[in-house]
Amino acid sequence: MTLMTTKAQRRARATAKAIFDSELHARIDRERNTPSDEQRRRNLHAACVAEVEQESAAQRERELQPIKEYQKTLDADRERAARNARYNLSLPNCAYLAEICPPFSGYTGREEDYLDSVRNTFINEFRTRLESTGVNLTQAGLESLAELSDNNTSLNWTDARTFNSVWEHMCEVGYARPGRDYTVREEVHQPAPVKPEPRGDFDTLLKTRPADDPELRNAAHEFAIAEAQPTFQAWTESLMNSFGYAMSLPIAKQVSDWFIRMNRSFLDRSAYDECRRAFVREGLMPRTCLTADDLAAEEMESLDIRTPEGRRRAAQLHREGIRRNESAVNQSFQS
């Protein structure tokens, strides 16, 4: 028996090794490029969510289409009515102004004093009221009012109600236009008072002391009272109004401990919602303090969307969340 090999044997071994290496590399590439079960689950969930959102958007568009068409009709009717009203204002003795303004028969003064009374009413009452609201008449606006007063002599222009009603109608139908007939003075907003920075001693304690340090706890309580009392009070009121939950003093102290332990700001309103959910999980608050979105998120985390039932339930929860958001937006617009 000899250990020597021929050239053919060496070539055969080299060929076999090359084939083995190529198959090994191909298998490694397949494993590297093939997504894992977790990645496939995420992709499937994202596809389900995108499909539901597309269906919801298409459904909303179909539902809003009749409303949009009706809104176009209303806008066209409104513009047509405004155009007719502007034309009527250019005619003598406008019938609509006679309906909304006091008649000349209500003037009880002397006829020779009428023009002076009109001038006094315009300067001392009407223009003063406009200037108090930041509105200044231009020369074109003065000429428009003068023309209307000349064309509508059946009205009692000594009554300030006549000027007010005529001016409101002019603005409503576009007979008086901003920039041409009047200007609006921009209000100068006073800068908001600068809130004092948090005390340096509390910041130093927060960075250098452990969470169970008594001095840090006292400083945190003082800081919460001095700086975050309005935010904390609004949160406790929302718990009472939304969930019927009255927070006790021991729970309130644990809330401050949670903010220190989690290094969250007492002025961050979103942190209070995280604290509420954490306290429900820990049993410090009842589950009635969870919103519908919180319950849906808990159920979503427990679903196995690799199964058809899990994907169907995930899509249903997503649609319900969209409907809740739309309902909240509609209520905010109505209020």
Secondary structure, 3 states (H helix, E strand, C coil): CCCCCCHHHHHHHHHHHHHHHHHHHHHHHHHHHCCCHHHHHHHHHHHHHHHHHHHHHHHHHHHHHHHHHHHHHHHHHHHHHHHHHHHHHCCCCCHHHHHHCCEHHHCCCCHHHHHHHHHHHHHHHHHHHHHHCCEEECHHHHHHHHHHHHHCCCECCCCHHHHHHHHHHHHHHCCCCECCCEEECCCCCCCCCCCCCCCHHHHHHHHHCCCCCHHHHHHHHHHHHHHCHHHHHHHHHHHHHHHCCCCCHHHHHHHHHHHHHCCCCCCCHHHHHHHHHHHHHCCCCCHHHCCHHHHHHHHHHHCCCCCHHHHHHHHHHHHHHHHHHHHHHHHHHHC
